[in-house]
Amino acid sequence: MAVPKKKTSKGKRNQRHAQWKAKASVAAQKALSIGKAVLSGRAQGFVYPINDDESEA
């Protein structure tokens, strides 16, 4: 199993953590944007299932 040869500094660790958090924020914004587009009917470029049961009732 691979192990690090030297201890990672607090600065490097914090930098990695901040980068990871920033990626999560961007992904959340994209997901919210796509959700809003689907709900408003402006969605383009992807296909999502529509229940036929709801439209017939």
N, C-alpha and C positions, 0 to 999 in steps of 0.2 A: 504494500500500500504506500502511496506517495505521501511524503511528509515535507513540510517546508524546512529549509536549512537554517534560516534565520527568522527571528521574530519580526512580524510585520508592524510597522510603526502605527501609532494612533491616527496620524494624518492620512496615511494610505487607507486604513480601515474606514475612516469617516468619509473619505472621498468616494470609495466604492459604495458605501451605504447611501450617500446622497445621490449618486448616479442611479442606483436601483430605485430609489424613491421617485426620482424624476421620471423614469420610464413608466412607473405605475400611474403617475398623474396624467401623462400623455395618453396612455391607453384608456384611462377612465373618460377623458374628454372625448376621444374618438367614439367610444361606445355610446356615450350620451348623445353625441351628434347623430349617429346612425339611428338610434332609437327615436329621436325627435323627427328625423326624416321619414321613418317608417310610419309613425303616428300621423304625420301631417299629409302623407301621400306623395311626398316629393322624392321618395327613394328611387334611385336608379343604379344600375350596375350590379345588382345582386337579386336573387330570387328567394322569396320566403314563402312558406306554405300558408294557404288560406283554407279554413275549414268550410266545406260545402254545406255542412249541416246548418250552420248559422245563417247562411244566405238563403236557404230554402224555407226556413221557419218563419 
